[in-house]
Amino acid sequence: MVGLQTAGGLAVSKQQPERPESSGRTKAFDGRRAADGRETVDEMNELFWLVGLSLVIGVAASIEDLWRRRVSNVIALTAFVSGIVAQSWLHGVAGLWDALLGSLIGFGVFLIFFLMGGMGGGDIKLMAGFGAILGSNLIVVAAMMTAIVGGLMALGYLIVKKLRRMARPATAAATPLRKEAIPYAPAITLGVL
């Protein structure tokens, strides 16, 4: 009971609707909502921490990938460990398992591209780290968004490459352009955020 109100001299009790307890993470962010449909403070804090963590790791990975054309194991491992810690802290044992499953999904989604030679090992390890941070539900959405952003980046890269080839003098056209890898960490970061 919240309090007593009087209506015509009679005491009337007003009960507040009960919020069911969460028994684990079944929907993204447990699906907790206030009575009027707004996100709860806990949900907002969780989102803040997960987005902040993803942003810091994503920016570090993107800078390294643009600069060195690789994502180091240190960044991927930092993402994985911090995701395990964050999910465990937020959701207990259920969060630990969700982070491990998210990591497995993140790794598995892009493994086929690695096996075909279209993506580096650091990229799939980074995606596994983001899977630990986001959990099993959100990593699937992030993977789809990453694929879209990565496809658009690759298309832009091909257009620029074609324009460069057309702008080269005829004597330079005989020498082939060196093979360049497209840094994929920026696409992963944008897809995750």
C-alpha positions in Angstrom: 0.0 0.0 0.0 1.2 3.4 -0.9 -0.9 5.6 1.4 -4.4 6.5 2.6 -6.7 8.9 0.9 -10.0 10.0 2.3 -13.1 10.0 0.2 -16.1 11.4 1.9 -14.8 10.7 5.4 -13.9 7.0 4.6 -10.2 5.8 4.5 -9.4 4.3 1.1 -6.1 2.6 0.5 -4.4 3.0 -2.9 -2.2 0.1 -4.0 0.6 0.6 -6.5 0.8 -2.0 -9.3 3.5 -4.6 -8.6 6.4 -4.9 -11.0 7.3 -8.5 -11.7 10.8 -9.4 -10.7 13.2 -10.2 -13.5 14.4 -13.8 -13.5 17.2 -13.3 -15.9 17.8 -11.6 -19.2 15.1 -12.7 -21.5 14.7 -9.6 -23.6 17.3 -6.9 -24.4 17.8 -5.0 -21.1 15.2 -7.2 -19.4 12.3 -5.4 -20.9 11.9 -3.3 -17.7 9.6 -0.3 -18.2 8.0 2.2 -15.9 4.2 2.1 -15.7 3.9 4.8 -18.3 6.2 2.9 -20.8 9.4 4.9 -20.2 12.7 3.1 -19.6 13.6 2.7 -16.0 16.7 4.3 -14.4 18.4 0.9 -14.2 17.9 0.3 -17.9 19.2 3.8 -18.8 22.3 3.3 -16.6 22.9 -0.1 -18.2 22.6 1.3 -21.7 24.9 4.2 -20.8 27.7 1.8 -19.5 27.4 -0.6 -22.4 27.4 2.1 -25.1 30.2 3.9 -23.3 32.3 0.8 -23.1 31.6 -0.1 -26.7 32.5 3.4 -27.8 35.9 3.4 -26.1 36.8 0.0 -27.4 35.5 0.7 -30.9 37.4 4.0 -31.2 40.6 2.4 -30.0 40.1 -0.5 -32.5 39.2 1.8 -35.3 42.3 4.0 -34.8 44.6 1.0 -34.7 42.9 -0.6 -37.8 43.2 2.7 -39.8 46.8 3.3 -38.7 48.3 -0.3 -38.7 45.7 -2.1 -40.8 45.1 -4.7 -38.0 43.3 -5.0 -34.7 45.5 -6.2 -31.9 44.7 -9.1 -29.6 45.0 -6.7 -26.7 42.0 -4.7 -27.8 39.9 -7.8 -28.7 40.8 -9.4 -25.3 40.0 -6.1 -23.5 36.6 -6.1 -25.1 35.9 -9.7 -24.2 37.0 -9.4 -20.6 35.3 -6.1 -20.0 32.1 -7.5 -21.5 32.2 -10.6 -19.2 32.8 -8.3 -16.2 30.1 -5.8 -17.2 27.4 -8.4 -17.9 28.3 -10.4 -14.8 28.1 -7.2 -12.7 24.8 -6.2 -14.3 23.0 -9.6 -14.4 25.0 -12.0 -12.2 25.5 -15.5 -13.5 22.8 -15.1 -16.2 24.8 -12.2 -17.5 28.0 -14.2 -17.6 26.4 -16.9 -19.7 24.7 -14.3 -21.9 28.1 -12.6 -22.5 29.7 -16.0 -23.4 26.9 -16.8 -25.8 27.1 -13.3 -27.3 30.8 -13.7 -27.8 30.3 -17.1 -29.5 27.6 -15.6 -31.8 29.8 -12.5 -32.6 32.7 -14.8 -33.5 30.6 -17.2 -35.5 28.8 -14.6 -37.6 31.9 -13.4 -39.3 34.0 -16.6 -39.2 32.8 -17.6 -42.7 34.2 -14.3 -44.1 37.5 -14.9 -42.4 37.7 -18.5 -43.8 37.0 -17.1 -47.3 39.8 -14.5 -46.9 37.6 -11.5 -46.8 38.2 -10.4 -43.2 41.1 -10.5 -40.8 41.3 -12.5 -37.6 41.4 -9.3 -35.5 38.0 -8.3 -36.9 36.3 -11.5 -35.8 38.0 -11.4 -32.4 36.8 -7.8 -32.0 33.3 -8.9 -32.9 33.5 -11.7 -30.3 34.5 -9.0 -27.7 31.6 -6.9 -28.7 29.4 -9.9 -28.4 30.5 -10.3 -24.7 29.7 -6.6 -24.1 26.3 -6.6 -25.8 25.1 -10.1 -25.0 23.4 -12.6 -27.2 20.3 -10.6 -28.2 22.0 -7.3 -29.2 25.0 -8.8 -31.0 22.8 -10.2 -33.7 21.4 -6.7 -34.5 24.9 -5.3 -34.3 26.2 -7.9 -36.7 23.5 -7.0 -39.2 24.2 -3.3 -38.9 27.9 -4.0 -39.2 27.3 -5.9 -42.4 25.3 -3.0 -43.9 27.9 -0.4 -42.8 30.7 -2.5 -44.0 29.1 -3.1 -47.4 28.6 0.6 -47.9 32.2 1.3 -46.9 33.4 -1.3 -49.4 31.3 0.2 -52.1 32.7 3.6 -51.4 36.2 2.1 -51.4 35.6 0.5 -54.8 34.3 3.7 -56.3 37.3 5.7 -55.1 39.6 3.0 -56.4 38.0 3.1 -59.8 38.2 6.9 -59.9 41.9 6.8 -59.0 42.5 4.2 -61.8 40.8 6.4 -64.3 42.8 9.5 -63.2 46.2 7.9 -63.4 48.3 8.7 -66.5 48.6 6.1 -69.2 52.3 5.3 -68.2 51.3 4.6 -64.6 48.4 2.5 -65.7 50.8 -0.4 -66.6 51.9 -0.8 -63.0 49.3 -2.5 -60.9 47.9 -0.9 -57.8 49.0 -2.6 -54.6 46.4 -4.7 -52.9 44.9 -2.9 -49.9 42.9 -4.3 -47.1 39.8 -2.3 -46.1 39.9 -1.6 -42.4 36.8 -3.1 -41.0 37.0 -2.0 -37.3 35.3 1.3 -38.1 32.4 -0.6 -39.7 32.2 -2.9 -36.7 32.2 0.1 -34.3 29.5 2.0 -36.2 27.4 -1.2 -36.5 27.6 -1.9 -32.8 26.7 1.7 -31.8 
